[in-house]
Amino acid sequence: PPKFYQLNLGYQLTEHDVLSIEAITWQYYAPLGASLSIPDADKYPGSVSGKGLGLAYQRFLWKQLYAAIHGTFFNQTYKNPDGVDIGKGTQIFLALRAGYRFSFFTDTFFIEPSVAMTHWPVNKGQPASFAAKEAKWSNVQFEPGMHIGLLF
C-alpha cells in the first residue's frame, strides 16, 4: 500500500472562502491511475517517493457543503527494488474536490469526507521502466478523501 502524509495550514479569508498551504509526502509502488488490486507485473520496478508543497482554495457553497481546488508541485525520487535511487523527477498534481464539513465540540474539531477528481498533467523525469508502466493508465483518477482538522 502507498504511504501518504499531509499537513494543511489554512486561513479563513471570509465566511465562505479558505486558502490553505499543503505539505505532502508520499511513497507509492504502482502508477497513480491504477487500481489498488493490479497484478505485480503492472507495478513499478521499485517505488516513487515525493515531497511537495501546494495551495488549496476551498469555497463553502451551501451550509457546510464545499468545493475545493488543489495544486501541488512534487520533487520525486525513483528507487529500484533494492531502495537505490535511480532518478529524480517533478510532478504537478491537481485535484478538484467536493465534500461536506461535519463540526464537533462547538466547531473546534471537524471532519470533511469528500470525493476528488485528480489529474497530473506534468510528470517529468521518470526512468523508462517506470514510464512504461505509467503509460498503461490514465492520468485522471477519482478518489475518496477525508480531512480531519482543528480550528483555532
N, C-alpha and C positions, 0 to 999 in steps of 0.2 A: 504493500500500500504506500501511497505517497506520504511524505512528511510535510506539514504545512503549518506555519506560524505567522500570525498577522497582528499588528497593533495599529489601531487608528486613534488619532487625536483630532477631535473636531471642535468647531466653533459654530454656535447657532447665530447666524447673521440676522435673521428675522424670525418671526413665529413659524414660518414655513420653510426656511432655507438654512441648510447646514453645509459647511465646507470642511473637509477633512484631509489630513495628510495620513498616508498609509505606508507603513514599513512592513514588507513581506519577505519571508524567506521560505523556500520550498525545495524539496528534492523529489524527483519522480523518475520512474523506470520504464514508462511507456509513453507514446505520443499523447498529448493532452486531449486530442479529439477522440481517442479510442475509449471503448468501454472498459470497465474495470475487470471484465472477465475474458480478456483477449488471450489467445494461446501464447505460450512463452516464445514461440518463433516470431511473433509480431512485436515483442517488447524490444526495447533498446538493448544494444550490446554494452550495457553499463547503466549509468544514471546521469541525470542532469540536475545540478543544483543551481538555484538562482537567488539573488538578493536584489530587492527592488524597492524603489520609492515611487509613490503615486499620489495623485489627487483624486478626490471624490466630491461630487456635488449631489446633495440629496434634497429633494423637494417634497414636502408633505402636501398631498393633493386634496385629501378629504379626511378629516379627523386624523387617524394615525396611519392611513394608507399612504405609501410613498413610492416615488420613483427615484432612481439614482443612476449616475454615470460615473464610471471609474476609469482612470487611465494610469497604468503603471509601467515604468521603464525598468527592465531587469538586466543585470550583468549575469551571465550564465557560465558555468563551468561544466564541461563534459568529461566524464570519467569512464574508464574501461571497467570490466567486471572486477579487476583487482584493486579498484579505487585510485588508479593513477590518472592524473589529469592528461587529457588528450586534445583539449581545445577550449577556446573561450568564445563566447558569442554574446549577442544582445537580442532582446525581445521587447516589443511593445505589446502589452496585454490590455485589452479594453473589455469593459463589462457594462451592460445595461441591466439594471436590477429593479424589480418591483417587489414590495413586501409590506408588512404591517408591523407596527411597533406596539408591543404589549408592555405597559409600565407597571411597576410594583413599588411598594414602600414609598408612597407619596411622590411618585415619578422619579425617584433616585436611581432605581435599577430598571433596566429594560432588556427585552429580547426582541429580535427582529427576524423572524423567519422570512425567507424570500426565495424567488426564483430569478435566475440570471441567464442572459444570453451573452456568451463570451466570444471574443474574436482576437486573434493575434496576427495582425497584418504584417508585422516585421518579426522575423525570426532568423537572424543572420549569424553566421559563424559555425553552423552545425558541421561536425565531421560527416563525411559522405555516408558512413554506415548508419548514422542517426537520421540524416536527411532522407535516406531510402525508406526507412520505417515510417517517418513522418508523412511522406508523400502519399501513403495509402489512406490517410484520414483527412477529414475536413478540418479546417482551422476555425470552425464555428461550433460552439457546443452550448447546450442548455444544461444548467446545473442548479441544484438547490443550494441555499445558503442559510447561515444562522449567525447573526451578530449578537453579542452579549455585551452590555455596557453599563457604565455608571455616569450619571450626570453630576457635575459639580457646580 
